[in-house]
Amino acid sequence: MEVPRRKRLKRQLDSIIIHFDYDCFYASVFEHENPTLKTLPLAVQQKQIVVTCNYEARRRGLYKLQLISEAKKICPDVVIVLGEDLTRFRNASKELYGCLKAFSWNARVERLGFDEVFMDVSDIVDCNLGLLNQNDLTHSFFCLSKDDPAAGFEFDASRVAGHSYPNVPNDVAVLDSSASQNELEAAIEEDVEAHLHQRLILGSHLAKYLRHLLDAEKGYTCTVGISTNKLLAKLVGNLHKPNGQTTLLPPYISEGALRNHINRSFTYSFVSRIGCPLGKLCDSIGSTVLECAVLLQNLSRAMSNALCMLTYMLIDDSNNVTSFIDDHEVGKVPGIGFKLAQKIRTHVLQRSPEFDTGLVYGGTKEKISVGDVRRHPGMSPGLLEHILGGPGTPHGIGTRVWDLLNGNDDTEVNQAREVPKQISIEDSYIRLDTMEEVVKELRMLSRSLLKRMHTDLLHDEDEVVYPKEEVTGAIPDNPVRGKRWVSFPKTLRLSTRPRSPQNPDGRRNRSFARISRSGPMPNFAFSLKDSIDSLVERLVTDALIPLFRKLHPETHGWNLSLMNLAATNMVDAASDKGGVGRDISKMFRRQDEALKPFRVTDQQPEQPQDDMGVENQTMAPEALIPRAGPVRYGNGTEDLPTASQEPTFEVDMDWEEEEELMDDTFQCDFCSAIMPTFAMVAHYRWHEQGQ
């Protein structure tokens, strides 16, 4: 059987990625609110579990995902705070994210959960690389702004900031720019690694600057990793916790890998040199010899593939990336979840691994390292596809996992989004098996979801809105700033996780499977006039209970361990910057300003001046109207004329004839705006929303 030929792995060398992981984030938020907690053992509780604890508590034996009862036995004086309400964590995460995003040039700043952030700083690093004086690296200046060359900090570009892997002297090999062409070609391999080394040094100093900035200005410490992709940056940062940073240094590619194509050319040449003579021999001798020749050809092809695989294994073990990632347990690699890791462990051990007891979400007693998996006989992307594939598994999962096991991750850092891709609220339960309890929990989840939607998807209007009753000709004292939706979730999704039935021995099988049903998000969910309580009741009654009935048609007999409510499929709202459709309200509010350049006004003769040198003229009524924003008129208010009521002369008489022929129009009774009939319904709906 022919061994599948391996695709030569390509390591990412172009990007510089920084990964920020806030230290004990939930606990740090409480410590930030109450600094006296910093010296005490602090644990954050959700349900009956310690979701996180500070390092003082960890020093005394506490750890994440520990039962509260067990934590109290180990550390009786532990301070336990409830972390069910995520509002404070979400707000703190947004604040820290905004601080980091302000230093990005390419807006590639991606938040992962509340406590992790990826930054692609390739552009700012490459810019500063060109500013370095190679003759005096110890006295360098890092420029933080494209517009202000004085904004930045001094640093030593000859040394890595913080820790490094491996922990080696900070020597930077710099290629002499005066070398001859032959010398440049001969030193190309060394230059590639030296260039990467220098860029990683710059990234490490930028990371150090931002890390200290978060600590000094925001009061939060973080652990940082610096590498060339998201996977390696996340893993390498874990080496020095807390409040530390680690840079994964070159070589990222072994010396032989740069010549891998030569080895492959040799093996394929070897096959062709043997195969061609055998083919000619077969044509002249006969079918019996032909069968032997085919066997020899298959043998030579298998030898070729084996040689390629052996060459790949030899060259791939002699670089820092492989040596670094090989020590990690396979389940600790980001992107390889619990189920995939279990399948890999089972294949390597040839049996199911045993679980630790006493853990809420369980680990395994038998640790299988990445190196064990990579060096397992016959391990390849094709074999991983066979092991991990199955119904519901995306095609190519074997290649994806093989890349991760070799430290390759080609996923880009996403650009910063103004709104989240989805808003999800969930809660877990020891037992949820009655409809009354389900409705009660749906109300709580709905309330949290609507509040999140108002927080994340509602922004202040750019223009100040003046209440109708305040417009009397004078500038109001209390203008208000309206709210508008910047994005609309089109889909409402309900997910549940039923518990597995009990086995004859009374135990239950582990199950993390969820079932979901989705439907359109009701329009009333976007109402800004109705109270949250009324919206919650309508959302539960009209949308969520029907979805739940589709998930669980039976009236009883189900037992849920989790329910999740999500607003998904975000669509940007109409705005000046884009979105679906056009913002009709702003279009009408700005029609006078838009048409002003096309009108010719009647110029008034210059008024004579009195003895005091002041023009003898009357202030126009419209001068009393504040220009900071649109003015809302009440019914029958005609004291203040709009610009369209001023005497004007049309530039093109054809426009006037066209307006006379437009019979399919109507005039609003509230604001007197004239518009096509097809816009009437949307316009009145706009008034109903309090505009």
C-alpha positions in Angstrom: 0.0 0.0 0.0 1.4 3.3 -1.0 2.2 5.7 1.9 0.6 9.1 1.3 3.1 11.7 0.5 3.4 14.5 3.1 2.9 18.1 2.3 6.0 20.0 3.3 5.0 22.2 6.2 5.5 26.0 5.8 6.3 27.9 9.0 5.0 31.5 9.2 7.9 33.9 9.3 6.3 37.2 8.1 4.1 38.2 11.0 4.9 39.3 14.5 2.1 38.4 16.9 1.7 39.5 20.6 -0.6 37.6 22.9 -1.9 39.3 26.1 -3.4 37.2 28.8 -4.6 39.2 31.8 -3.5 37.6 35.1 -6.4 36.1 37.1 -8.7 38.4 35.3 -11.9 37.9 37.2 -10.1 38.1 40.5 -8.1 41.2 39.3 -11.3 43.0 38.5 -12.5 42.6 42.1 -9.0 43.6 43.4 -9.1 46.7 41.2 -12.4 47.7 42.8 -11.1 46.8 46.3 -7.3 46.9 46.5 -7.3 45.4 50.0 -8.1 42.1 48.4 -4.7 41.8 46.7 -3.0 40.5 49.8 -5.8 38.0 50.7 -6.6 34.6 49.2 -9.5 35.5 46.8 -11.7 33.1 44.8 -14.4 34.0 42.3 -17.5 31.7 42.5 -19.9 30.7 39.8 -22.5 28.1 40.9 -20.5 25.8 43.2 -17.2 26.1 41.3 -14.1 28.3 41.7 -13.9 29.8 38.2 -10.6 31.6 39.1 -8.6 32.7 42.1 -5.7 35.0 42.7 -2.1 33.8 43.1 -2.2 34.2 46.9 -5.0 31.6 46.9 -3.2 29.4 44.5 -0.1 29.5 46.7 -2.3 28.0 49.4 -3.5 25.1 47.3 -6.6 26.5 45.4 -7.0 26.1 41.7 -9.5 26.8 38.9 -12.6 24.6 38.5 -12.3 23.5 42.1 -15.5 22.8 44.1 -16.2 25.6 46.6 -16.6 23.1 49.4 -13.2 21.7 48.7 -11.6 25.1 48.5 -13.0 26.1 51.9 -11.5 22.9 53.5 -8.0 23.6 52.0 -8.1 27.3 52.8 -10.6 28.2 55.5 -9.8 32.0 55.3 -10.4 32.3 51.6 -12.5 35.3 50.5 -15.2 34.1 48.1 -17.0 36.7 45.8 -19.8 35.9 43.5 -19.0 36.3 39.8 -22.4 35.4 38.3 -22.9 38.9 36.9 -20.4 39.4 34.1 -21.1 43.1 33.6 -18.0 44.3 35.6 -15.8 41.8 33.7 -17.1 42.8 30.3 -16.6 46.5 31.1 -13.1 46.0 32.3 -12.2 43.9 29.3 -13.5 46.6 26.9 -11.5 49.2 28.6 -8.3 47.3 28.4 -9.0 46.3 24.8 -9.5 49.9 23.9 -6.2 50.8 25.4 -4.3 48.2 23.4 -6.2 49.0 20.2 -5.1 52.6 20.4 -1.5 51.5 19.6 -2.4 49.4 16.6 -1.6 50.7 13.1 -3.5 48.1 11.1 -6.5 47.6 13.5 -5.6 43.9 13.8 -6.5 43.5 17.4 -8.6 40.5 18.3 -10.2 39.8 21.6 -10.5 36.2 22.8 -13.0 36.0 25.6 -12.7 38.6 28.3 -9.0 38.1 29.3 -7.0 37.5 26.1 -6.0 39.8 23.2 -4.0 39.1 20.0 -2.2 41.9 18.3 -0.6 41.7 14.9 2.2 44.3 15.1 4.0 43.3 11.9 3.6 46.7 10.3 4.9 48.8 13.3 7.8 46.4 13.8 8.8 46.5 10.2 8.7 50.3 10.2 10.9 50.5 13.2 13.2 47.9 11.8 14.0 50.3 9.0 14.8 53.0 11.5 17.4 51.1 13.4 21.0 52.1 13.4 22.8 48.8 13.1 26.0 50.4 14.3 24.4 51.5 17.6 21.6 49.1 18.5 21.8 49.7 22.2 20.6 53.3 21.8 17.5 52.8 19.7 14.2 54.6 19.6 10.8 52.8 19.0 8.4 55.1 17.2 4.7 54.5 18.2 3.0 56.9 15.8 3.0 57.2 12.0 2.3 60.9 12.3 4.4 61.9 15.3 8.0 60.7 15.1 8.7 61.9 18.7 6.0 59.6 20.1 7.8 56.5 21.4 10.4 55.2 23.8 14.1 54.4 24.0 15.2 50.7 24.1 18.1 48.4 23.6 17.6 46.7 20.2 20.4 44.3 20.8 18.6 42.3 23.5 15.3 40.6 23.9 12.9 42.3 26.5 11.9 39.8 29.1 12.4 36.0 28.9 13.1 34.0 25.8 12.8 30.4 24.7 15.3 28.9 24.6 17.1 30.9 27.3 20.2 31.8 25.3 22.4 34.9 25.2 20.9 37.9 23.3 23.2 37.9 20.3 21.8 39.3 17.1 23.6 38.3 13.9 23.5 41.2 11.5 24.4 40.6 7.9 27.0 43.1 6.6 25.4 45.2 4.0 28.8 45.7 2.2 29.2 42.0 1.5 29.6 40.8 -2.1 26.8 39.2 -4.0 28.3 35.7 -3.5 28.7 36.3 0.2 25.1 37.5 0.4 23.9 34.3 -1.3 26.1 32.1 0.9 24.7 33.7 4.0 21.0 33.7 3.0 20.0 31.1 5.6 21.7 32.9 8.4 20.3 36.2 7.3 16.7 34.9 7.3 17.1 33.8 11.0 18.9 37.0 11.9 16.2 39.1 10.3 13.5 37.3 12.2 15.5 37.5 15.4 15.7 41.3 15.1 12.0 41.6 14.4 11.1 39.5 17.4 13.3 41.7 19.6 11.4 44.7 18.4 8.1 42.9 19.1 9.3 42.0 22.6 10.1 45.7 23.5 6.7 46.8 22.2 5.0 44.1 24.3 7.0 45.2 27.4 5.9 48.8 26.8 2.3 47.9 26.5 2.4 45.5 29.4 3.8 48.2 31.7 1.3 50.7 30.4 -1.6 48.5 31.3 -0.2 48.1 34.8 0.6 51.8 35.4 -2.5 53.3 33.9 -5.2 50.6 34.3 -3.9 48.6 37.3 -3.9 45.2 35.5 -1.0 42.9 35.0 -0.8 40.4 32.1 1.3 37.6 30.7 2.6 38.1 27.2 3.9 35.8 24.5 5.7 36.9 21.3 6.0 34.8 18.2 5.1 34.6 14.5 1.6 33.1 14.8 -1.3 33.0 17.2 -0.7 29.4 18.4 3.0 29.9 19.3 2.4 33.3 20.9 -0.3 32.0 23.1 1.7 28.9 24.2 5.1 30.6 24.8 3.5 33.2 27.0 2.5 30.5 29.5 6.2 29.8 30.4 6.5 32.8 32.8 3.4 33.6 34.7 2.3 35.9 36.2 3.3 39.4 34.9 6.0 38.1 32.6 6.7 37.8 28.9 8.5 35.3 26.7 9.7 35.4 23.2 10.1 32.3 21.0 13.5 32.8 19.3 14.7 31.3 16.0 15.6 29.0 14.4 12.0 28.4 13.4 13.1 26.2 10.5 15.9 23.7 10.6 18.8 24.0 8.3 17.9 20.9 6.4 14.3 22.2 5.8 15.6 25.0 3.6 17.1 22.3 1.4 14.1 19.9 1.6 13.2 20.4 -2.0 16.7 19.1 -3.0 16.2 15.9 -1.1 12.8 15.4 -2.7 14.1 16.0 -6.1 16.8 13.4 -5.5 14.2 10.8 -4.4 11.9 11.4 -7.3 14.8 11.3 -9.7 15.8 8.0 -8.1 12.3 6.6 -8.8 12.3 7.8 -12.4 15.7 6.4 -13.1 14.5 3.0 -12.0 11.0 3.1 -13.4 11.9 4.0 -17.0 14.4 1.1 -17.6 11.9 -1.3 -16.0 9.2 -0.1 -18.3 11.3 -0.7 -21.4 12.3 -4.1 -20.1 8.6 -5.0 -19.6 7.7 -4.1 -23.1 10.3 -6.5 -24.5 10.0 -9.5 -22.2 6.4 -10.2 -21.4 3.6 -10.2 -19.0 5.2 -12.3 -16.3 8.1 -10.0 -16.0 5.7 -7.1 -16.2 4.0 -8.1 -13.0 7.5 -8.3 -11.3 8.3 -4.8 -12.7 5.1 -3.4 -11.3 6.0 -4.8 -7.9 9.5 -3.3 -8.2 8.0 0.1 -9.2 5.6 0.0 -6.2 8.5 -0.9 -4.0 10.7 1.9 -5.2 7.8 4.3 -4.8 7.3 3.2 -1.2 11.0 3.5 -0.6 10.8 7.0 -2.0 8.0 8.0 0.3 9.6 6.4 3.3 12.8 8.4 2.5 10.9 11.6 2.2 9.1 10.9 5.6 12.4 10.0 7.2 14.1 13.1 5.9 11.2 15.3 7.1 11.3 13.8 10.6 15.0 14.3 10.8 15.0 18.0 9.7 11.9 18.9 11.6 13.3 18.0 15.0 16.2 20.5 14.9 14.4 23.8 15.4 13.1 25.7 18.4 9.4 25.5 17.4 9.4 21.7 17.3 11.4 21.3 20.5 9.1 23.8 22.3 5.8 22.4 21.2 6.8 18.7 21.6 6.7 19.1 25.4 3.1 20.1 25.6 0.3 17.7 26.4 -1.8 17.2 23.3 -5.0 18.5 25.0 -3.2 21.8 25.9 -2.7 22.8 22.3 -5.2 25.5 21.3 -7.5 24.2 18.6 -7.4 20.6 19.8 -10.4 20.3 22.0 -11.4 17.7 24.5 -13.0 15.3 22.0 -10.2 15.4 19.5 -7.5 15.0 22.2 -9.3 12.0 23.6 -9.4 10.3 20.1 -5.7 11.0 19.7 -4.8 9.6 23.1 -6.9 6.5 22.5 -5.1 5.8 19.3 -1.6 6.3 20.8 -2.4 4.2 23.9 -4.5 1.7 22.0 -7.1 2.0 24.8 -9.1 4.7 26.4 -7.1 6.9 28.8 -8.1 6.9 32.5 -9.7 10.0 34.0 -8.6 11.8 37.1 -11.2 11.7 39.8 -12.5 14.7 41.8 -12.2 17.2 39.0 -15.3 18.9 37.8 -14.4 18.9 34.1 -11.9 16.0 34.4 -8.4 15.6 33.0 -6.5 12.4 32.2 -4.1 10.6 34.4 -2.0 9.6 31.3 -0.5 12.5 29.6 0.3 12.2 25.9 2.7 14.8 24.6 2.7 16.4 21.2 6.1 14.7 20.6 4.6 11.3 21.4 1.9 11.9 18.8 4.2 13.2 16.1 6.7 10.4 16.5 4.0 7.6 16.7 4.5 5.0 14.0 2.7 5.9 10.8 1.4 9.3 12.1 0.5 11.6 9.3 -2.3 14.0 8.2 -4.0 11.1 6.5 -4.0 9.0 9.6 -5.2 11.8 11.7 -8.1 12.4 9.2 -9.0 8.7 9.6 -8.8 9.0 13.5 -10.6 12.2 13.9 -13.0 12.2 10.9 -16.6 11.3 11.1 -20.1 12.7 10.9 -20.1 16.4 11.6 -16.4 16.7 11.4 -15.1 19.2 8.8 -13.1 17.8 5.9 -9.4 18.4 6.3 -9.4 18.1 10.1 -6.4 15.8 9.9 -4.3 18.3 8.1 -5.4 21.1 10.4 -4.5 19.1 13.6 -1.2 18.0 12.0 -0.3 21.6 11.4 -1.1 22.5 15.0 1.1 19.6 16.3 4.0 21.1 14.2 3.5 24.6 15.5 1.8 25.9 12.3 -1.2 28.2 12.5 -2.1 30.3 9.4 -5.2 32.0 11.0 -4.9 35.8 10.9 -5.5 38.2 13.7 -8.9 39.6 12.9 -9.4 43.3 12.5 -11.0 45.0 15.4 -14.8 45.0 15.3 -17.1 47.8 16.6 -19.7 45.2 17.5 -19.4 41.5 18.4 -20.2 38.7 15.9 -22.8 37.3 18.3 -24.0 37.9 21.9 -24.4 34.7 23.9 -25.7 34.1 27.4 -25.8 30.8 29.1 -26.1 29.1 32.5 -25.6 25.6 33.8 -27.8 23.7 36.2 -27.5 20.7 38.5 -31.1 19.7 37.5 -33.6 21.5 35.2 -36.5 19.2 34.5 -39.8 21.2 34.8 -41.4 23.7 32.5 -41.9 26.2 35.3 -38.2 26.2 36.0 -37.4 26.5 32.3 -39.6 29.5 31.9 -38.0 31.1 34.9 -34.5 30.6 33.6 -35.5 31.8 30.1 -36.7 35.1 31.7 -33.3 35.5 33.4 -31.4 34.7 30.2 -33.6 37.0 28.1 -33.1 39.9 30.5 -29.3 39.4 30.4 -29.4 39.1 26.6 -31.4 42.3 26.0 -29.2 44.2 28.4 -26.1 43.0 26.5 -27.7 44.0 23.2 -28.4 47.5 24.6 -24.8 47.8 25.9 -23.0 46.4 22.9 -25.2 47.4 19.9 -26.6 50.8 21.0 -24.4 53.8 20.4 -25.0 57.5 21.0 -26.3 59.5 18.1 -23.7 61.8 16.5 -26.2 64.6 16.6 -27.8 66.2 19.7 -31.6 65.8 19.8 -33.6 68.6 21.4 -36.9 67.6 23.0 -40.0 68.9 21.1 -41.4 70.7 24.1 -38.1 72.5 24.6 -38.0 74.3 21.2 -39.5 77.7 21.8 -37.0 79.8 20.0 -34.3 79.7 22.7 -31.5 77.2 23.1 -32.7 74.4 25.5 -30.7 73.9 28.7 -30.9 70.1 28.6 -30.3 68.7 25.2 -30.3 64.9 25.1 -28.3 62.6 22.9 -30.4 59.9 21.3 -29.5 56.2 20.9 -29.3 54.2 17.7 -28.7 50.6 16.8 -25.4 50.1 15.1 -26.1 46.5 14.3 -29.1 44.1 14.3 -28.9 40.4 15.1 -31.2 38.7 12.6 -31.3 35.3 14.4 -32.3 34.2 17.9 -30.8 30.8 18.9 -31.7 28.6 21.8 -29.4 25.7 22.8 -29.8 23.1 25.5 -27.6 20.3 26.8 -29.6 17.3 28.0 -28.1 15.0 30.5 -27.3 11.5 29.5 -29.6 8.8 31.0 -28.2 6.9 33.9 -26.4 3.6 33.4 -27.4 0.5 35.3 -24.7 1.2 37.8 -26.2 4.7 38.5 -23.5 6.6 36.7 -23.9 8.9 33.7 -21.7 9.0 30.6 -19.9 12.3 30.0 -21.7 14.4 27.4 -20.9 17.9 26.1 -23.3 17.7 23.1 -25.7 20.6 22.7 -28.9 20.7 20.6 -30.1 24.0 19.1 -33.0 25.6 17.3 -33.0 29.1 15.7 -35.6 31.6 14.5 -35.8 35.2 13.4 -35.2 37.8 16.0 -38.5 39.5 16.7 -38.7 43.1 15.6 -40.0 44.2 19.0 -36.7 43.3 20.6 -35.3 46.5 19.1 -37.9 48.7 20.7 -36.4 51.6 22.7 -39.8 52.7 24.0 -40.9 49.6 25.9 -39.4 48.6 29.2 -37.0 45.7 29.5 -39.6 43.8 31.6 -42.2 43.9 28.9 -39.7 42.9 26.2 -38.6 40.0 28.3 -42.1 38.6 28.7 -42.8 39.0 25.0 -39.5 37.4 24.0 -40.1 34.4 26.2 -43.8 33.9 25.3 -43.6 34.6 21.5 -40.2 33.3 20.6 -38.3 31.2 23.2 -41.0 28.9 24.4 -41.9 27.8 20.8 -38.2 27.2 20.2 -38.0 25.1 23.3 -41.0 23.1 22.3 -39.3 22.2 19.0 -36.2 21.1 20.9 -38.1 19.1 23.5 -41.6 18.2 22.2 -42.2 15.9 25.2 -43.8 17.5 28.2 -41.6 15.8 30.7 -38.7 13.3 31.1 -35.9 15.7 30.0 -33.2 16.9 32.3 -31.1 19.8 31.2 -27.6 20.7 32.5 -27.3 23.9 30.4 -29.3 26.5 28.4 -27.8 29.0 26.1 -29.4 32.0 24.5 -27.7 33.8 21.6 -28.3 36.7 19.2 -26.5 35.9 16.0 -26.1 36.8 12.3 -25.3 40.4 12.9 -26.1 42.9 10.2 -24.7 46.5 10.3 -27.4 49.2 10.6 -27.7 51.9 8.0 -25.2 54.7 8.6 -23.0 57.2 6.8 -20.2 54.6 7.0 -22.2 51.8 5.3 -24.5 49.1 6.3 -27.7 47.7 4.9 -29.9 50.3 3.3 -29.8 54.0 4.0 -30.5 56.0 7.1 -33.7 57.8 5.9 -34.1 59.8 9.1 -30.7 61.4 8.6 -31.3 61.9 4.9 -34.4 64.1 5.7 -32.7 65.9 8.5 -29.9 67.0 6.3 -31.8 67.7 3.1 -31.6 71.4 3.5 -27.8 71.3 4.0 -27.4 69.0 1.0 -29.4 71.3 -1.3 -27.9 74.5 -0.1 -25.1 74.6 -2.7 -27.7 74.3 -5.5 -29.8 77.3 -4.5 -29.3 81.0 -5.3 -30.4 83.2 -2.5 -31.7 86.8 -2.9 -28.8 89.0 -1.7 -30.1 91.8 0.5 -28.5 95.3 0.0 -26.0 96.3 2.5 -27.6 98.1 5.5 -26.3 101.5 6.5 -24.4 101.6 9.8 -25.3 103.8 12.7 -23.0 106.0 14.6 -21.7 103.1 16.7 -20.5 101.3 13.6 -22.9 98.4 14.0 -25.0 97.3 11.0 -28.6 98.3 11.4 -30.2 94.9 10.7 -32.5 92.5 12.4 -31.3 89.0 13.5 -32.9 86.4 11.4 -35.1 84.0 13.4 -33.1 81.0 12.2 -30.1 82.4 14.0 -31.8 81.4 17.3 -31.8 77.8 16.2 -28.9 75.9 17.7 -26.6 74.4 15.0 -25.2 71.6 17.1 -28.0 69.2 16.0 -31.4 68.9 14.4 -34.3 70.7 16.0 -37.5 68.8 16.7 -40.7 70.9 16.1 -44.0 70.3 17.8 -47.3 70.2 16.1 -48.3 73.6 14.7 -45.0 75.3 15.5 -44.5 77.8 12.7 -42.6 80.5 14.6 -39.2 79.4 13.4 -39.0 79.0 9.6 -36.7 76.3 8.1 -34.2 77.0 5.4 -36.6 75.7 2.8 -39.1 78.4 3.8 -36.7 81.2 3.0 -37.0 83.0 -0.4 -35.0 81.1 -3.0 -34.7 80.9 -6.7 -34.3 77.6 -8.5 -31.2 77.3 -10.6 -32.8 74.9 -13.1 -36.5 75.5 -14.0 -36.8 71.8 -15.1 -36.4 70.9 -11.4 -39.5 73.0 -10.6 -41.5 71.3 -13.4 -40.4 67.9 -12.1 -41.6 68.7 -8.6 -45.0 69.8 -9.9 -45.4 66.6 -11.7 -44.6 64.5 -8.6 -48.1 63.8 -7.4 -47.0 60.6 -5.6 -45.9 62.4 -2.4 -47.2 63.2 1.0 -46.4 65.7 3.8 -45.9 64.6 7.3 -48.4 66.0 9.9 -45.7 66.0 12.6 -42.6 67.5 11.0 -44.0 68.8 7.6 -41.4 66.9 5.7 -42.3 66.0 2.1 -41.3 62.6 0.8 -42.5 59.9 -1.6 -45.5 57.8 -0.6 -43.5 54.6 -0.4 -41.5 56.1 2.5 -44.6 57.0 4.6 -44.7 53.8 6.6 -41.1 53.9 7.6 -41.3 57.6 8.4 -44.2 57.2 10.8 -42.5 54.3 12.4 -39.5 56.6 12.9 -41.8 59.0 14.8 -43.3 56.2 16.8 -39.9 55.3 18.1 -39.7 58.7 19.7 -37.7 60.6 17.1 
